[in-house]
Amino acid sequence: MNMLKLGMFFFAFIGTQSVTAQPLDYYLTADEVAVDVYVIEGKSETFSLENGGNIVNTGFIVTTSGVVVFDTGPSRRYGLAQRKVIESVTDQPVVLILISHQHPDHFLGTQAYPGVPTLALEGAVKNIKADGDVLAEGLYRLVGDWMRGTEVRVPEPVAPGIRSLGGRELHLLSMAGHSGADLALYDETSGVLFAGDLVFYQRAATTPHADFKRWQQDLRRIASLGARIIVPGHGPTSIGSVAVAQTAAYLAWLDVSLGAAAAQGLNHNEAMDLYVLGAFPELALGPYEVARSVVHLYSEYEAQAFLSIYP
């Protein structure tokens, strides 16, 4: 069969087939964890073409004066899906968006809410201005077409404090241990705390910008609030402070383990083998996140070990 006939056969064959692309749909659903307080739970996975970056928890509070959204997810497509979920729950408009920090899975869906005031701590605003485009490009490489049309929308800076909105007292809390500028939201009315990535539950913590000492201080502060329900940045919603305790224990173990590995003179590859299933078998992505922590943090531990020997 010559090439012309082969081509004609090919197109004739294609014409008889039904060829459709799988829709890129996040299929988001919201769980009401308290009266008028909703959580959209992401998958305990890494970024992939299959999940489209839906690995983060976002949420919203319905008040008599409108809806407050906490984090908008990894893409414009996610933000639009989140908005559709909100519209299925209430006729109230979205009147305020709070962004927990500058990691891209938390803020890149904001584009789906044109004209809605969007706030973050000053440090997060600066980081999004400086690095937002690079972070978005990184997600494009990881999840592909899920990111189509996504552009960075920089939030406005907000000071911590209490905001009264629609009969609710919303505490905007400024912390720093996870990313350097971490906003948490405590709804006093319901007793629900949206912790962002200051808290992980049943999933190993992500630590590229971590300050372990400050993070542990943040966790003690969160525990002192006595929240009835804590919504972590990743993992299932927690009743009481169990997720806070788990995060604190994991971070303490990681800090000690990295220090001990450096003191023993282990190289980066050897330190990446630190994770032992017996230590935290319940945590998703344990080996993966330990390896990432070594990449981002281990050189500092090596420097500290060197100075302890050669002050």
C-alpha positions in Angstrom: 0.0 0.0 0.0 1.6 3.3 -1.0 1.7 6.3 1.3 -1.2 8.1 -0.3 -3.5 5.0 0.0 -2.2 4.5 3.5 -3.2 8.1 4.4 -6.6 7.7 2.8 -7.2 4.5 4.8 -6.1 6.2 8.0 -8.4 9.1 7.6 -11.3 6.9 6.6 -10.7 4.8 9.7 -10.5 7.9 12.0 -13.8 9.1 10.5 -15.6 6.0 11.7 -14.3 6.3 15.3 -15.7 8.4 18.1 -12.6 10.2 19.5 -13.2 12.3 22.6 -10.8 13.7 25.2 -11.5 13.1 28.9 -12.9 16.2 30.5 -10.6 17.9 33.0 -13.0 18.0 35.9 -12.0 18.2 39.6 -15.4 16.9 40.7 -15.2 18.9 43.9 -17.6 18.4 46.8 -17.9 20.2 50.1 -18.4 18.7 53.5 -20.2 20.8 56.1 -18.0 20.4 59.2 -20.1 22.9 61.3 -23.1 25.0 60.6 -22.4 27.0 57.5 -18.7 26.0 57.5 -17.5 23.8 54.6 -14.3 22.0 53.6 -13.3 20.8 50.2 -10.8 18.1 50.9 -8.0 17.4 48.4 -6.2 14.1 47.8 -3.2 13.0 49.9 -1.0 12.8 46.9 1.8 14.7 45.1 1.0 16.8 42.1 0.2 14.8 39.0 -1.5 14.9 35.6 -4.2 12.7 37.1 -5.2 14.9 40.0 -4.5 18.3 38.4 -3.0 19.6 41.6 -6.1 18.9 43.7 -4.0 18.0 46.8 -5.0 20.9 49.0 -7.8 21.6 51.4 -9.8 24.7 50.8 -12.9 25.9 52.5 -15.6 28.6 53.0 -17.8 30.1 55.6 -21.4 31.3 54.8 -22.3 34.4 56.7 -25.4 36.6 56.5 -23.3 39.2 54.8 -21.7 36.9 52.2 -19.2 34.0 51.8 -15.6 34.0 53.1 -13.3 31.7 51.1 -10.1 30.3 52.6 -7.6 29.5 49.9 -8.6 29.0 46.2 -6.6 26.0 45.1 -4.0 25.3 42.4 -5.5 26.7 39.2 -8.2 28.9 37.6 -10.1 25.7 36.7 -10.1 24.7 40.4 -11.2 28.1 41.4 -14.1 28.0 39.0 -15.1 24.5 40.3 -14.8 25.8 43.9 -17.1 28.7 43.0 -19.6 26.3 41.5 -19.6 24.3 44.7 -20.3 27.4 46.8 -23.1 28.4 44.5 -24.7 25.0 45.0 -24.7 25.6 48.7 -25.8 29.2 49.0 -27.1 32.2 47.1 -24.9 34.5 49.1 -22.1 36.1 47.1 -18.4 35.6 47.8 -17.3 38.8 49.6 -13.8 38.0 50.9 -11.0 35.6 50.0 -8.2 34.8 52.5 -5.0 33.2 51.2 -3.0 31.3 53.8 0.4 31.6 52.1 2.4 31.7 48.9 2.6 28.0 47.9 1.0 27.7 44.5 -1.7 25.0 45.4 -3.2 27.6 47.8 -3.7 30.8 45.7 -3.7 30.2 42.0 -7.5 29.7 41.8 -8.2 33.3 42.9 -8.6 34.4 39.2 -12.0 32.8 39.3 -13.2 35.5 41.6 -12.8 38.8 39.8 -13.4 41.9 41.9 -13.6 40.0 45.2 -11.2 41.5 47.9 -8.4 39.0 48.3 -6.1 39.3 51.3 -2.9 37.6 52.6 -0.2 38.5 55.1 2.3 41.1 53.9 5.1 38.6 53.6 3.0 36.2 51.5 2.0 39.2 49.2 5.7 40.0 48.7 6.5 36.4 47.9 3.7 36.0 45.5 4.7 39.2 43.7 8.3 38.0 43.5 7.8 34.3 42.8 4.2 33.8 41.7 4.9 33.4 38.0 7.7 30.9 38.6 5.5 28.9 40.9 2.7 28.8 38.4 5.1 27.7 35.7 6.2 24.9 37.9 2.7 23.7 38.3 2.2 23.9 34.5 5.1 21.5 34.1 3.6 19.1 36.7 -0.1 19.0 35.9 -0.2 20.3 32.3 -3.5 21.4 30.8 -5.3 21.7 34.1 -3.5 25.0 34.4 -4.7 26.4 31.1 -5.7 30.1 31.5 -4.3 30.4 35.0 -2.6 33.7 35.8 -1.3 35.0 39.1 -3.5 37.4 41.0 -1.6 39.1 43.8 -3.6 39.6 47.0 -3.6 42.7 49.1 -1.9 42.8 52.5 -3.9 42.3 55.6 -3.1 42.8 59.3 -4.0 40.1 61.8 -6.9 40.8 64.1 -10.6 40.2 64.5 -13.1 40.9 61.7 -16.8 40.9 62.4 -18.7 39.8 59.4 -22.3 38.6 59.1 -22.6 37.9 62.8 -19.3 36.0 63.0 -16.1 36.9 64.8 -13.3 35.9 62.4 -9.8 35.8 64.0 -7.1 36.4 61.4 -3.9 34.9 62.9 -0.4 35.7 61.8 2.2 32.9 62.1 5.4 32.0 60.2 6.8 28.6 60.8 5.7 26.9 57.6 6.4 29.5 54.9 7.5 32.7 56.7 4.1 34.3 56.5 1.2 31.9 57.4 -2.3 33.1 57.8 -4.7 31.0 59.8 -8.5 31.7 60.3 -10.4 30.9 63.5 -14.1 31.2 63.3 -15.1 31.7 67.0 -18.8 31.1 66.3 -18.3 27.6 65.0 -15.1 26.7 66.7 -13.5 25.8 63.4 -9.9 26.7 62.6 -8.6 26.8 59.1 -4.9 26.2 59.7 -3.5 26.1 56.2 -0.2 24.3 56.0 0.7 25.0 59.6 -1.1 21.7 60.2 -0.9 18.4 58.2 -2.9 15.3 59.2 -2.2 11.7 58.2 0.2 13.2 55.6 3.9 14.1 56.1 4.5 17.9 56.2 6.0 19.9 53.4 9.0 21.9 54.6 10.8 23.8 51.8 10.6 27.1 53.8 10.3 25.7 57.3 11.6 27.2 60.5 11.0 24.3 62.9 11.4 26.3 66.1 8.9 28.9 65.0 6.6 26.3 63.6 6.5 24.5 66.9 5.6 27.8 68.6 2.8 28.3 66.1 1.4 24.8 66.8 1.4 25.5 70.5 -0.5 28.7 69.9 -3.0 26.9 67.7 -3.5 24.3 70.4 -4.1 27.0 73.0 -7.1 28.3 71.0 -9.1 25.2 71.9 -10.6 24.9 68.5 -13.4 22.3 68.2 -12.4 21.4 64.7 -9.1 22.0 62.8 -8.9 22.0 59.1 -5.4 21.2 58.0 -3.8 22.3 54.7 -3.6 18.7 53.7 -5.3 15.6 55.0 -8.6 15.0 56.7 -10.4 17.4 59.1 -9.4 16.8 62.7 -11.6 16.9 65.8 -9.8 18.8 68.5 -6.0 19.0 68.5 -5.0 15.5 67.4 -3.7 16.8 64.0 -1.7 19.5 65.7 -0.1 17.0 68.0 0.7 14.7 65.0 2.3 17.6 63.1 4.4 18.6 66.1 5.6 15.1 66.7 6.6 14.6 63.0 8.5 17.9 62.9 10.3 17.2 66.1 11.3 13.8 64.8 12.5 15.3 61.5 14.5 18.0 63.1 16.3 15.6 65.4 16.9 13.0 62.7 18.4 15.6 60.2 20.6 16.9 63.0 21.8 13.4 63.9 22.4 12.4 60.3 24.6 15.5 59.8 26.5 14.8 63.0 27.2 11.3 61.7 28.5 12.8 58.4 25.8 11.2 56.2 25.6 12.7 52.7 22.4 13.9 51.2 21.5 10.5 49.6 22.1 8.7 52.8 20.0 11.2 54.8 17.1 10.7 52.4 16.9 7.1 53.7 16.0 8.4 57.2 12.3 7.7 56.9 11.4 4.4 58.6 7.9 3.1 58.2 7.8 2.3 61.9 8.2 5.9 62.9 5.1 7.3 61.3 3.4 4.5 59.3 0.1 6.5 59.2 1.5 9.4 57.2 1.0 9.5 53.5 4.1 10.5 51.4 6.5 10.0 54.2 9.6 9.0 52.2 8.8 11.5 49.5 8.5 14.5 51.9 11.6 13.4 53.9 13.6 13.4 50.7 12.3 16.9 49.8 13.2 18.1 53.3 16.7 16.8 52.8 17.0 18.7 49.5 15.8 22.0 51.0 17.1 21.9 54.6 20.0 19.4 55.0 22.8 21.8 54.0 22.0 24.0 57.0 22.2 21.0 59.3 25.6 20.0 57.8 26.8 23.6 58.4 25.7 23.4 62.0 27.5 20.1 62.5 30.7 21.5 61.0 30.6 24.5 63.3 30.1 22.3 66.3 33.4 20.5 65.4 35.3 23.5 64.1 33.8 26.5 65.9 
